[in-house]
Amino acid sequence: MNNKNNFTRENIADFLHIEFGLTKKDCMIFVNDIIDIIIEGLKVHGYVKIHNFGSFKIKRKKSRIGRNPKTKKTVMINERNVVTFKPSKSILQYINKVNES
């Protein structure tokens, strides 16, 4: 992994390559296709649920006044869409079990 400990598309493709013996190129295509399907689902339906994993949802954030922490200058933050993720109960249970160990 890179220095910020981000889990990248390439990390997922490498895992698939090692685990299933597919070519790295095919694994990268597969990972990109899955992400593209999720993005398209969000565009069309505004919501994507993956059983036993979680749900992605588009939420509308209202415009608001913000502040630049460096300059302390007040700025207007425009209304925008954001993607939220809510993990499934099974993912939360797994994470909590891992943290208890």
ZASE-233706 format. One record per atom (N, C-alpha, C): x, y, z; atom name; residue number from 1. Coordinates in Angstrom, 2 decimals. Layout:
BEGIN
<pt xx="X" yy="Y" zz="Z" atome="CA" num="NUM"/>
...
end
This chain:
BEGIN
<pt xx="0.84" yy="-1.19" zz="0.00" atome="N" num="1"/>
<pt xx="0.00" yy="0.00" zz="0.00" atome="CA" num="1"/>
<pt xx="0.88" yy="1.25" zz="0.00" atome="C" num="1"/>
<pt xx="0.27" yy="2.37" zz="-0.37" atome="N" num="2"/>
<pt xx="1.05" yy="3.60" zz="-0.42" atome="CA" num="2"/>
<pt xx="1.25" yy="4.16" zz="0.99" atome="C" num="2"/>
<pt xx="1.94" yy="5.29" zz="1.07" atome="N" num="3"/>
<pt xx="2.34" yy="5.82" zz="2.37" atome="CA" num="3"/>
<pt xx="1.18" yy="6.35" zz="3.22" atome="C" num="3"/>
<pt xx="0.02" yy="6.58" zz="2.66" atome="N" num="4"/>
<pt xx="-1.12" yy="7.08" zz="3.44" atome="CA" num="4"/>
<pt xx="-2.05" yy="5.95" zz="3.88" atome="C" num="4"/>
<pt xx="-1.69" yy="4.71" zz="3.60" atome="N" num="5"/>
<pt xx="-2.49" yy="3.54" zz="3.95" atome="CA" num="5"/>
<pt xx="-3.85" yy="3.53" zz="3.30" atome="C" num="5"/>
<pt xx="-3.97" yy="4.17" zz="2.13" atome="N" num="6"/>
<pt xx="-5.22" yy="4.10" zz="1.37" atome="CA" num="6"/>
<pt xx="-5.29" yy="2.75" zz="0.67" atome="C" num="6"/>
<pt xx="-6.48" yy="2.21" zz="0.59" atome="N" num="7"/>
<pt xx="-6.70" yy="0.96" zz="-0.13" atome="CA" num="7"/>
<pt xx="-7.19" yy="1.34" zz="-1.51" atome="C" num="7"/>
<pt xx="-6.36" yy="1.14" zz="-2.51" atome="N" num="8"/>
<pt xx="-6.64" yy="1.63" zz="-3.85" atome="CA" num="8"/>
<pt xx="-7.24" yy="0.55" zz="-4.74" atome="C" num="8"/>
<pt xx="-7.68" yy="0.98" zz="-5.92" atome="N" num="9"/>
<pt xx="-8.17" yy="0.04" zz="-6.93" atome="CA" num="9"/>
<pt xx="-7.09" yy="-0.98" zz="-7.27" atome="C" num="9"/>
<pt xx="-5.87" yy="-0.50" zz="-7.35" atome="N" num="10"/>
<pt xx="-4.75" yy="-1.38" zz="-7.69" atome="CA" num="10"/>
<pt xx="-4.53" yy="-2.43" zz="-6.59" atome="C" num="10"/>
<pt xx="-4.70" yy="-2.04" zz="-5.32" atome="N" num="11"/>
<pt xx="-4.58" yy="-2.99" zz="-4.22" atome="CA" num="11"/>
<pt xx="-5.63" yy="-4.09" zz="-4.34" atome="C" num="11"/>
<pt xx="-6.84" yy="-3.71" zz="-4.68" atome="N" num="12"/>
<pt xx="-7.92" yy="-4.69" zz="-4.83" atome="CA" num="12"/>
<pt xx="-7.62" yy="-5.62" zz="-6.00" atome="C" num="12"/>
<pt xx="-7.16" yy="-5.03" zz="-7.12" atome="N" num="13"/>
<pt xx="-6.82" yy="-5.84" zz="-8.30" atome="CA" num="13"/>
<pt xx="-5.67" yy="-6.81" zz="-7.97" atome="C" num="13"/>
<pt xx="-4.68" yy="-6.35" zz="-7.24" atome="N" num="14"/>
<pt xx="-3.57" yy="-7.22" zz="-6.84" atome="CA" num="14"/>
<pt xx="-4.06" yy="-8.38" zz="-5.98" atome="C" num="14"/>
<pt xx="-4.97" yy="-8.08" zz="-5.04" atome="N" num="15"/>
<pt xx="-5.53" yy="-9.13" zz="-4.19" atome="CA" num="15"/>
<pt xx="-6.25" yy="-10.18" zz="-5.04" atome="C" num="15"/>
<pt xx="-7.07" yy="-9.72" zz="-6.00" atome="N" num="16"/>
<pt xx="-7.79" yy="-10.65" zz="-6.87" atome="CA" num="16"/>
<pt xx="-6.83" yy="-11.48" zz="-7.71" atome="C" num="16"/>
<pt xx="-5.77" yy="-10.85" zz="-8.19" atome="N" num="17"/>
<pt xx="-4.75" yy="-11.55" zz="-8.99" atome="CA" num="17"/>
<pt xx="-4.11" yy="-12.67" zz="-8.17" atome="C" num="17"/>
<pt xx="-3.73" yy="-12.37" zz="-6.93" atome="N" num="18"/>
<pt xx="-3.09" yy="-13.36" zz="-6.07" atome="CA" num="18"/>
<pt xx="-4.08" yy="-14.45" zz="-5.65" atome="C" num="18"/>
<pt xx="-5.28" yy="-14.03" zz="-5.27" atome="N" num="19"/>
<pt xx="-6.27" yy="-14.96" zz="-4.72" atome="CA" num="19"/>
<pt xx="-6.85" yy="-15.91" zz="-5.79" atome="C" num="19"/>
<pt xx="-7.10" yy="-15.39" zz="-6.99" atome="N" num="20"/>
<pt xx="-7.81" yy="-16.17" zz="-8.00" atome="CA" num="20"/>
<pt xx="-6.97" yy="-16.50" zz="-9.24" atome="C" num="20"/>
<pt xx="-5.76" yy="-15.95" zz="-9.32" atome="N" num="21"/>
<pt xx="-4.87" yy="-16.28" zz="-10.43" atome="CA" num="21"/>
<pt xx="-5.25" yy="-15.66" zz="-11.76" atome="C" num="21"/>
<pt xx="-6.11" yy="-14.66" zz="-11.75" atome="N" num="22"/>
<pt xx="-6.46" yy="-13.96" zz="-12.99" atome="CA" num="22"/>
<pt xx="-5.33" yy="-13.01" zz="-13.36" atome="C" num="22"/>
<pt xx="-5.31" yy="-12.57" zz="-14.61" atome="N" num="23"/>
<pt xx="-4.28" yy="-11.62" zz="-15.00" atome="CA" num="23"/>
<pt xx="-4.53" yy="-10.28" zz="-14.31" atome="C" num="23"/>
<pt xx="-3.45" yy="-9.55" zz="-14.09" atome="N" num="24"/>
<pt xx="-3.60" yy="-8.24" zz="-13.44" atome="CA" num="24"/>
<pt xx="-4.47" yy="-7.31" zz="-14.28" atome="C" num="24"/>
<pt xx="-4.33" yy="-7.41" zz="-15.59" atome="N" num="25"/>
<pt xx="-5.13" yy="-6.56" zz="-16.48" atome="CA" num="25"/>
<pt xx="-6.61" yy="-6.88" zz="-16.32" atome="C" num="25"/>
<pt xx="-6.97" yy="-8.17" zz="-16.31" atome="N" num="26"/>
<pt xx="-8.37" yy="-8.56" zz="-16.13" atome="CA" num="26"/>
<pt xx="-8.90" yy="-8.14" zz="-14.77" atome="C" num="26"/>
<pt xx="-8.06" yy="-8.25" zz="-13.74" atome="N" num="27"/>
<pt xx="-8.47" yy="-7.86" zz="-12.39" atome="CA" num="27"/>
<pt xx="-8.75" yy="-6.35" zz="-12.33" atome="C" num="27"/>
<pt xx="-7.90" yy="-5.57" zz="-12.99" atome="N" num="28"/>
<pt xx="-8.09" yy="-4.12" zz="-12.99" atome="CA" num="28"/>
<pt xx="-9.37" yy="-3.75" zz="-13.74" atome="C" num="28"/>
<pt xx="-9.63" yy="-4.42" zz="-14.86" atome="N" num="29"/>
<pt xx="-10.86" yy="-4.20" zz="-15.61" atome="CA" num="29"/>
<pt xx="-12.07" yy="-4.53" zz="-14.73" atome="C" num="29"/>
<pt xx="-12.01" yy="-5.66" zz="-14.03" atome="N" num="30"/>
<pt xx="-13.10" yy="-6.09" zz="-13.15" atome="CA" num="30"/>
<pt xx="-13.37" yy="-5.05" zz="-12.06" atome="C" num="30"/>
<pt xx="-12.31" yy="-4.60" zz="-11.40" atome="N" num="31"/>
<pt xx="-12.46" yy="-3.61" zz="-10.31" atome="CA" num="31"/>
<pt xx="-13.06" yy="-2.32" zz="-10.86" atome="C" num="31"/>
<pt xx="-12.54" yy="-1.84" zz="-11.98" atome="N" num="32"/>
<pt xx="-13.07" yy="-0.61" zz="-12.58" atome="CA" num="32"/>
<pt xx="-14.53" yy="-0.77" zz="-13.00" atome="C" num="32"/>
<pt xx="-14.89" yy="-1.94" zz="-13.54" atome="N" num="33"/>
<pt xx="-16.28" yy="-2.18" zz="-13.93" atome="CA" num="33"/>
<pt xx="-17.21" yy="-2.16" zz="-12.73" atome="C" num="33"/>
<pt xx="-16.81" yy="-2.77" zz="-11.63" atome="N" num="34"/>
<pt xx="-17.64" yy="-2.77" zz="-10.42" atome="CA" num="34"/>
<pt xx="-17.86" yy="-1.34" zz="-9.92" atome="C" num="34"/>
<pt xx="-16.79" yy="-0.55" zz="-9.88" atome="N" num="35"/>
<pt xx="-16.92" yy="0.84" zz="-9.42" atome="CA" num="35"/>
<pt xx="-17.80" yy="1.64" zz="-10.38" atome="C" num="35"/>
<pt xx="-17.63" yy="1.41" zz="-11.68" atome="N" num="36"/>
<pt xx="-18.47" yy="2.10" zz="-12.67" atome="CA" num="36"/>
<pt xx="-19.95" yy="1.73" zz="-12.50" atome="C" num="36"/>
<pt xx="-20.23" yy="0.48" zz="-12.18" atome="N" num="37"/>
<pt xx="-21.62" yy="0.04" zz="-11.96" atome="CA" num="37"/>
<pt xx="-22.21" yy="0.74" zz="-10.74" atome="C" num="37"/>
<pt xx="-21.43" yy="0.87" zz="-9.69" atome="N" num="38"/>
<pt xx="-21.90" yy="1.57" zz="-8.49" atome="CA" num="38"/>
<pt xx="-22.17" yy="3.03" zz="-8.80" atome="C" num="38"/>
<pt xx="-21.26" yy="3.68" zz="-9.51" atome="N" num="39"/>
<pt xx="-21.43" yy="5.09" zz="-9.88" atome="CA" num="39"/>
<pt xx="-22.67" yy="5.27" zz="-10.76" atome="C" num="39"/>
<pt xx="-22.85" yy="4.39" zz="-11.74" atome="N" num="40"/>
<pt xx="-24.02" yy="4.48" zz="-12.63" atome="CA" num="40"/>
<pt xx="-25.32" yy="4.28" zz="-11.83" atome="C" num="40"/>
<pt xx="-25.31" yy="3.34" zz="-10.90" atome="N" num="41"/>
<pt xx="-26.48" yy="3.12" zz="-10.05" atome="CA" num="41"/>
<pt xx="-26.81" yy="4.36" zz="-9.23" atome="C" num="41"/>
<pt xx="-25.79" yy="5.04" zz="-8.74" atome="N" num="42"/>
<pt xx="-26.02" yy="6.28" zz="-7.99" atome="CA" num="42"/>
<pt xx="-26.58" yy="7.36" zz="-8.90" atome="C" num="42"/>
<pt xx="-26.06" yy="7.46" zz="-10.11" atome="N" num="43"/>
<pt xx="-26.55" yy="8.47" zz="-11.06" atome="CA" num="43"/>
<pt xx="-28.02" yy="8.24" zz="-11.39" atome="C" num="43"/>
<pt xx="-28.38" yy="6.98" zz="-11.66" atome="N" num="44"/>
<pt xx="-29.72" yy="6.65" zz="-12.13" atome="CA" num="44"/>
<pt xx="-30.72" yy="6.58" zz="-10.97" atome="C" num="44"/>
<pt xx="-30.36" yy="5.91" zz="-9.89" atome="N" num="45"/>
<pt xx="-31.31" yy="5.64" zz="-8.81" atome="CA" num="45"/>
<pt xx="-31.05" yy="6.44" zz="-7.53" atome="C" num="45"/>
<pt xx="-29.85" yy="7.00" zz="-7.40" atome="N" num="46"/>
<pt xx="-29.51" yy="7.75" zz="-6.19" atome="CA" num="46"/>
<pt xx="-29.22" yy="6.86" zz="-5.00" atome="C" num="46"/>
<pt xx="-29.18" yy="5.53" zz="-5.23" atome="N" num="47"/>
<pt xx="-29.04" yy="4.59" zz="-4.13" atome="CA" num="47"/>
<pt xx="-28.53" yy="3.26" zz="-4.66" atome="C" num="47"/>
<pt xx="-27.52" yy="2.69" zz="-4.01" atome="N" num="48"/>
<pt xx="-27.02" yy="1.37" zz="-4.37" atome="CA" num="48"/>
<pt xx="-26.83" yy="0.57" zz="-3.09" atome="C" num="48"/>
<pt xx="-27.48" yy="-0.60" zz="-3.02" atome="N" num="49"/>
<pt xx="-27.35" yy="-1.47" zz="-1.86" atome="CA" num="49"/>
<pt xx="-26.65" yy="-2.75" zz="-2.28" atome="C" num="49"/>
<pt xx="-25.59" yy="-3.10" zz="-1.54" atome="N" num="50"/>
<pt xx="-24.87" yy="-4.35" zz="-1.78" atome="CA" num="50"/>
<pt xx="-25.09" yy="-5.21" zz="-0.54" atome="C" num="50"/>
<pt xx="-25.81" yy="-6.30" zz="-0.71" atome="N" num="51"/>
<pt xx="-26.20" yy="-7.17" zz="0.39" atome="CA" num="51"/>
<pt xx="-24.98" yy="-7.61" zz="1.21" atome="C" num="51"/>
<pt xx="-25.10" yy="-7.54" zz="2.51" atome="N" num="52"/>
<pt xx="-24.05" yy="-7.89" zz="3.47" atome="CA" num="52"/>
<pt xx="-22.79" yy="-7.04" zz="3.35" atome="C" num="52"/>
<pt xx="-22.90" yy="-5.90" zz="2.70" atome="N" num="53"/>
<pt xx="-21.77" yy="-4.97" zz="2.62" atome="CA" num="53"/>
<pt xx="-22.20" yy="-3.60" zz="3.10" atome="C" num="53"/>
<pt xx="-23.20" yy="-3.01" zz="2.42" atome="N" num="54"/>
<pt xx="-23.68" yy="-1.69" zz="2.82" atome="CA" num="54"/>
<pt xx="-24.41" yy="-0.99" zz="1.70" atome="C" num="54"/>
<pt xx="-24.77" yy="0.27" zz="1.98" atome="N" num="55"/>
<pt xx="-25.54" yy="1.06" zz="1.03" atome="CA" num="55"/>
<pt xx="-24.85" yy="2.39" zz="0.74" atome="C" num="55"/>
<pt xx="-24.79" yy="2.74" zz="-0.53" atome="N" num="56"/>
<pt xx="-24.32" yy="4.05" zz="-0.97" atome="CA" num="56"/>
<pt xx="-25.56" yy="4.86" zz="-1.30" atome="C" num="56"/>
<pt xx="-25.55" yy="6.13" zz="-0.92" atome="N" num="57"/>
<pt xx="-26.71" yy="6.97" zz="-1.15" atome="CA" num="57"/>
<pt xx="-26.24" yy="8.39" zz="-1.46" atome="C" num="57"/>
<pt xx="-26.94" yy="9.04" zz="-2.41" atome="N" num="58"/>
<pt xx="-26.66" yy="10.44" zz="-2.70" atome="CA" num="58"/>
<pt xx="-27.53" yy="11.29" zz="-1.79" atome="C" num="58"/>
<pt xx="-26.90" yy="12.23" zz="-1.11" atome="N" num="59"/>
<pt xx="-27.64" yy="13.19" zz="-0.27" atome="CA" num="59"/>
<pt xx="-27.31" yy="14.59" zz="-0.76" atome="C" num="59"/>
<pt xx="-28.30" yy="15.46" zz="-0.66" atome="N" num="60"/>
<pt xx="-28.14" yy="16.85" zz="-1.07" atome="CA" num="60"/>
<pt xx="-27.76" yy="17.67" zz="0.16" atome="C" num="60"/>
<pt xx="-26.63" yy="18.37" zz="0.07" atome="N" num="61"/>
<pt xx="-26.22" yy="19.26" zz="1.16" atome="CA" num="61"/>
<pt xx="-26.61" yy="20.68" zz="0.79" atome="C" num="61"/>
<pt xx="-27.23" yy="21.37" zz="1.71" atome="N" num="62"/>
<pt xx="-27.64" yy="22.75" zz="1.48" atome="CA" num="62"/>
<pt xx="-26.41" yy="23.67" zz="1.49" atome="C" num="62"/>
<pt xx="-26.56" yy="24.82" zz="0.86" atome="N" num="63"/>
<pt xx="-25.47" yy="25.79" zz="0.91" atome="CA" num="63"/>
<pt xx="-25.37" yy="26.32" zz="2.34" atome="C" num="63"/>
<pt xx="-24.15" yy="26.72" zz="2.69" atome="N" num="64"/>
<pt xx="-23.93" yy="27.21" zz="4.05" atome="CA" num="64"/>
<pt xx="-22.71" yy="28.11" zz="4.06" atome="C" num="64"/>
<pt xx="-22.56" yy="28.81" zz="5.14" atome="N" num="65"/>
<pt xx="-21.40" yy="29.67" zz="5.31" atome="CA" num="65"/>
<pt xx="-20.31" yy="28.86" zz="6.00" atome="C" num="65"/>
<pt xx="-19.12" yy="28.91" zz="5.44" atome="N" num="66"/>
<pt xx="-17.98" yy="28.22" zz="6.01" atome="CA" num="66"/>
<pt xx="-16.86" yy="29.21" zz="6.30" atome="C" num="66"/>
<pt xx="-15.81" yy="28.69" zz="6.88" atome="N" num="67"/>
<pt xx="-14.68" yy="29.56" zz="7.22" atome="CA" num="67"/>
<pt xx="-13.38" yy="28.86" zz="6.83" atome="C" num="67"/>
<pt xx="-12.51" yy="29.60" zz="6.15" atome="N" num="68"/>
<pt xx="-11.18" yy="29.09" zz="5.82" atome="CA" num="68"/>
<pt xx="-10.37" yy="29.08" zz="7.12" atome="C" num="68"/>
<pt xx="-9.93" yy="27.89" zz="7.57" atome="N" num="69"/>
<pt xx="-9.24" yy="27.82" zz="8.86" atome="CA" num="69"/>
<pt xx="-7.89" yy="28.56" zz="8.89" atome="C" num="69"/>
<pt xx="-7.25" yy="28.70" zz="7.73" atome="N" num="70"/>
<pt xx="-5.96" yy="29.40" zz="7.70" atome="CA" num="70"/>
<pt xx="-6.13" yy="30.92" zz="7.77" atome="C" num="70"/>
<pt xx="-7.04" yy="31.42" zz="6.92" atome="N" num="71"/>
<pt xx="-7.20" yy="32.88" zz="6.82" atome="CA" num="71"/>
<pt xx="-8.33" yy="33.42" zz="7.68" atome="C" num="71"/>
<pt xx="-9.15" yy="32.55" zz="8.19" atome="N" num="72"/>
<pt xx="-10.35" yy="32.90" zz="8.98" atome="CA" num="72"/>
<pt xx="-11.37" yy="33.67" zz="8.16" atome="C" num="72"/>
<pt xx="-11.20" yy="33.68" zz="6.83" atome="N" num="73"/>
<pt xx="-12.13" yy="34.39" zz="5.95" atome="CA" num="73"/>
<pt xx="-13.40" yy="33.56" zz="5.78" atome="C" num="73"/>
<pt xx="-14.55" yy="34.21" zz="5.83" atome="N" num="74"/>
<pt xx="-15.84" yy="33.56" zz="5.66" atome="CA" num="74"/>
<pt xx="-16.12" yy="33.39" zz="4.16" atome="C" num="74"/>
<pt xx="-16.56" yy="32.19" zz="3.79" atome="N" num="75"/>
<pt xx="-16.88" yy="31.91" zz="2.39" atome="CA" num="75"/>
<pt xx="-18.21" yy="31.17" zz="2.32" atome="C" num="75"/>
<pt xx="-18.88" yy="31.29" zz="1.17" atome="N" num="76"/>
<pt xx="-20.13" yy="30.58" zz="0.96" atome="CA" num="76"/>
<pt xx="-19.82" yy="29.23" zz="0.32" atome="C" num="76"/>
<pt xx="-20.29" yy="28.16" zz="0.94" atome="N" num="77"/>
<pt xx="-20.13" yy="26.81" zz="0.39" atome="CA" num="77"/>
<pt xx="-21.42" yy="26.48" zz="-0.34" atome="C" num="77"/>
<pt xx="-21.32" yy="26.22" zz="-1.64" atome="N" num="78"/>
<pt xx="-22.49" yy="26.00" zz="-2.48" atome="CA" num="78"/>
<pt xx="-23.21" yy="24.69" zz="-2.15" atome="C" num="78"/>
<pt xx="-24.48" yy="24.66" zz="-2.51" atome="N" num="79"/>
<pt xx="-25.28" yy="23.44" zz="-2.41" atome="CA" num="79"/>
<pt xx="-24.65" yy="22.38" zz="-3.30" atome="C" num="79"/>
<pt xx="-24.64" yy="21.13" zz="-2.83" atome="N" num="80"/>
<pt xx="-23.98" yy="20.09" zz="-3.62" atome="CA" num="80"/>
<pt xx="-24.50" yy="18.72" zz="-3.22" atome="C" num="80"/>
<pt xx="-24.22" yy="17.74" zz="-4.08" atome="N" num="81"/>
<pt xx="-24.53" yy="16.35" zz="-3.78" atome="CA" num="81"/>
<pt xx="-23.30" yy="15.70" zz="-3.15" atome="C" num="81"/>
<pt xx="-23.53" yy="14.84" zz="-2.17" atome="N" num="82"/>
<pt xx="-22.45" yy="14.05" zz="-1.58" atome="CA" num="82"/>
<pt xx="-22.89" yy="12.59" zz="-1.55" atome="C" num="82"/>
<pt xx="-21.93" yy="11.69" zz="-1.57" atome="N" num="83"/>
<pt xx="-22.22" yy="10.26" zz="-1.48" atome="CA" num="83"/>
<pt xx="-21.94" yy="9.82" zz="-0.04" atome="C" num="83"/>
<pt xx="-22.93" yy="9.15" zz="0.55" atome="N" num="84"/>
<pt xx="-22.75" yy="8.61" zz="1.90" atome="CA" num="84"/>
<pt xx="-22.73" yy="7.08" zz="1.81" atome="C" num="84"/>
<pt xx="-22.09" yy="6.47" zz="2.80" atome="N" num="85"/>
<pt xx="-22.04" yy="5.02" zz="2.86" atome="CA" num="85"/>
<pt xx="-22.48" yy="4.58" zz="4.25" atome="C" num="85"/>
<pt xx="-23.41" yy="3.63" zz="4.29" atome="N" num="86"/>
<pt xx="-23.85" yy="3.06" zz="5.56" atome="CA" num="86"/>
<pt xx="-23.52" yy="1.57" zz="5.52" atome="C" num="86"/>
<pt xx="-22.60" yy="1.13" zz="6.39" atome="N" num="87"/>
<pt xx="-22.24" yy="-0.30" zz="6.37" atome="CA" num="87"/>
<pt xx="-23.39" yy="-1.17" zz="6.86" atome="C" num="87"/>
<pt xx="-23.41" yy="-2.41" zz="6.38" atome="N" num="88"/>
<pt xx="-24.45" yy="-3.36" zz="6.80" atome="CA" num="88"/>
<pt xx="-24.19" yy="-3.79" zz="8.24" atome="C" num="88"/>
<pt xx="-25.19" yy="-4.41" zz="8.84" atome="N" num="89"/>
<pt xx="-25.04" yy="-4.90" zz="10.21" atome="CA" num="89"/>
<pt xx="-23.94" yy="-5.95" zz="10.30" atome="C" num="89"/>
<pt xx="-23.83" yy="-6.80" zz="9.28" atome="N" num="90"/>
<pt xx="-22.81" yy="-7.85" zz="9.32" atome="CA" num="90"/>
<pt xx="-21.40" yy="-7.25" zz="9.25" atome="C" num="90"/>
<pt xx="-21.21" yy="-6.20" zz="8.48" atome="N" num="91"/>
<pt xx="-19.90" yy="-5.53" zz="8.42" atome="CA" num="91"/>
<pt xx="-19.59" yy="-4.89" zz="9.77" atome="C" num="91"/>
<pt xx="-20.57" yy="-4.22" zz="10.36" atome="N" num="92"/>
<pt xx="-20.36" yy="-3.59" zz="11.67" atome="CA" num="92"/>
<pt xx="-20.03" yy="-4.63" zz="12.74" atome="C" num="92"/>
<pt xx="-20.74" yy="-5.76" zz="12.72" atome="N" num="93"/>
<pt xx="-20.45" yy="-6.82" zz="13.68" atome="CA" num="93"/>
<pt xx="-19.03" yy="-7.34" zz="13.50" atome="C" num="93"/>
<pt xx="-18.62" yy="-7.55" zz="12.28" atome="N" num="94"/>
<pt xx="-17.27" yy="-8.05" zz="12.00" atome="CA" num="94"/>
<pt xx="-16.22" yy="-7.06" zz="12.49" atome="C" num="94"/>
<pt xx="-16.41" yy="-5.77" zz="12.18" atome="N" num="95"/>
<pt xx="-15.45" yy="-4.75" zz="12.59" atome="CA" num="95"/>
<pt xx="-15.36" yy="-4.67" zz="14.11" atome="C" num="95"/>
<pt xx="-16.50" yy="-4.73" zz="14.78" atome="N" num="96"/>
<pt xx="-16.49" yy="-4.65" zz="16.23" atome="CA" num="96"/>
<pt xx="-15.84" yy="-5.87" zz="16.86" atome="C" num="96"/>
<pt xx="-16.00" yy="-7.05" zz="16.27" atome="N" num="97"/>
<pt xx="-15.33" yy="-8.25" zz="16.77" atome="CA" num="97"/>
<pt xx="-13.82" yy="-8.13" zz="16.59" atome="C" num="97"/>
<pt xx="-13.40" yy="-7.60" zz="15.45" atome="N" num="98"/>
<pt xx="-11.98" yy="-7.43" zz="15.17" atome="CA" num="98"/>
<pt xx="-11.37" yy="-6.46" zz="16.18" atome="C" num="98"/>
<pt xx="-12.07" yy="-5.36" zz="16.48" atome="N" num="99"/>
<pt xx="-11.56" yy="-4.37" zz="17.41" atome="CA" num="99"/>
<pt xx="-11.49" yy="-4.89" zz="18.84" atome="C" num="99"/>
<pt xx="-12.34" yy="-5.86" zz="19.18" atome="N" num="100"/>
<pt xx="-12.33" yy="-6.41" zz="20.53" atome="CA" num="100"/>
<pt xx="-11.14" yy="-7.34" zz="20.74" atome="C" num="100"/>
<pt xx="-10.62" yy="-7.91" zz="19.67" atome="N" num="101"/>
<pt xx="-9.51" yy="-8.87" zz="19.77" atome="CA" num="101"/>
<pt xx="-8.21" yy="-8.21" zz="20.13" atome="C" num="101"/>
end
